[in-house]
């Protein structure tokens, strides 16, 4: 028993746990976390973003196809401009 100065009585103290407050508090911190985290690629989980390579038409005699992704690339390149894998 403790004495309450507000109601001037001896009372049994209670600690009220509020699930609503708890869930709201967690939601608030999750929202902060979500806003601050960087976006990731769904395929490789990377944060390395860049511009998409520009596609330039290649003459049929000057072209070949990537062994890995199958896209058309120039004959003289060592790495595919789409997937980045070595061609030799």
C-alpha positions, 0 to 999 in steps of 0.5 A, spaced: 500 500 500 502 506 498 499 513 499 496 517 494 497 525 494 492 526 489 486 522 492 489 522 499 488 515 500 492 509 501 491 505 495 494 499 491 498 501 486 497 498 479 501 498 473 497 498 467 500 495 460 497 498 454 497 493 448 495 499 444 500 504 446 505 498 445 503 496 438 503 504 436 510 505 439 513 499 435 509 501 429 512 508 430 519 505 430 518 501 425 516 507 420 522 510 422 526 504 420 523 503 414 523 511 412 531 511 413 533 504 410 535 504 403 532 500 397 535 494 395 534 490 389 530 484 390 534 479 385 541 480 388 540 484 395 544 490 393 544 497 394 548 499 388 544 503 383 545 506 376 542 508 370 540 502 365 545 501 359 543 505 353 541 500 347 545 502 341 543 498 334 549 493 332 550 491 325 549 483 324 556 482 322 559 486 328 554 483 333 554 476 337 550 474 343 552 474 350 553 466 353 550 468 359 544 472 358 543 472 351 542 479 349 546 482 343 552 485 344 558 488 340 563 483 337 569 486 340 567 487 347 570 483 353 564 483 358 557 483 356 554 490 357 547 488 360 549 482 365 557 484 366 560 477 365 566 475 361 565 473 354 572 470 353 
